[in-house]
């Protein structure tokens, strides 16, 4: 939900107390979720972000931090700077492949997936 995203923005040093406040992140979160017909897509739960909304949030925060502040002269420059200065440095040490190797692609996980595969296939068939 919004607390997780706010925490992430703090970790990325996006919340600087000058151009971006924590309340701004919350406002942008609400704006990103406003007007969405949640009943039309149950895979997009209320007060949660799906991938395209995460990109929208990055863009909103980038514009607030770097474009509206006057640091960057164009929206595209602001988004680029936000990614280079805030997002990439915060996540550069995360190794998703290590997680896959240690936590996902292992025998225990394989056994569970194979055990429940018929149920997983039925759920996929009904709801995809």
N, C-alpha and C positions, 0 to 999 in steps of 0.2 A: 504494500500500500504506500501511502504518501510518506510515512515515517522512514521506510527503507530508502526511498528515493531522496528524501531530505538528508539522511545519513550519508548517502553516496555523494551528494553534492557538497556536503561538508568535507568529506574525505578527499574530494577532488579540488578543494580550495575554490570552488565556484562561489560559495557564500563568503563574501569578503567584507560585509558590513558597510560597504560604501555604495556599490552599484547593485549588488544582489544581497538581499536580506533573506533570512530563513522564511519569513512571511511571504516574500516574493515567490519562493519555490512553491509554497503551498497554494498561492493564488494561481500560478501557472499550471499546477496540477489540476486544480478545479476547472480552469479554462480548457485544459486538454480533454477533460472528461465530460464537459458540458455539452448538452444537446445530442448526446449519443443515445440511440434507441437500444438499450441493453437487452430488451426482450428479443430483438431481431437477431442478436448474436450472443448466445449464452457463454461463448468462449471468451468474451470480453467482459469480465465481471466489473461491477461498480467499484470505484475507488482503487482500481488496479490498472497498471499499464501493460499493454501488449507492445510488441516490437515497434510498430509504426508510431505509437504514442510516445515511446521512449525517445525516438528520433525527434519527434515534435517537441518534447520537453528539452532535449539538448539544444535544439534550435532556439526555442523561446528564451532559455537561460543565456545562451550565447549572444543573442540579440540584445538582451537587457544588459549583460555585462560588458560587451565590447562595442556594440554598435550605438545603442541609445546613449551610452556614456561618452561617445565621441572618440574612443580609443581606435576604432576601426571605421573606415569611411564607407564600407559596403557590408551588406548582410552576409555575403559569401565569405568575405575576409573575416568577419566576426565568428562565423561558424568554424572556419579553418583554424583560427587562433584558439578558440575554445577547445577544439579537439587536441591541438598541439600543446597547449599550455595546461589544460586541466584534465582531460579524459585520458589521453595516452600515458602521461606520466603516472597517473594513479593506478592504471591497470597493467603497466608494462611488465611487472613482476609476476603477474598471475599466469600460471601455466596450465591451461585447460587440458592439454594433452597428458600431463602428469596425473590429473584427476581421473581422466578416462582410463589410463593404464592401471591406476591403483584402486579406484573405487567402482568403476563401471565395467570394464572389460576384465572381469575375473570370474572364476568358477562359481563362486557363491551367487553372484548376480545372474549368471547364465542359468543356473539351476532354478532360481526363482522365476525368471522369464519363461523358461521352457515349461515349468509347472503350470503357470497361469496363461500360457499362450492361447489356448482356446477361448478363454474369457476375454483376453485382450483383443483377439480378432473379432469376437462378437461385438464388443463395445465399439471397436473401430468401424465395423460394418454398419452398425445402427446410427452412429453419430457423426460420421465423417461425410 
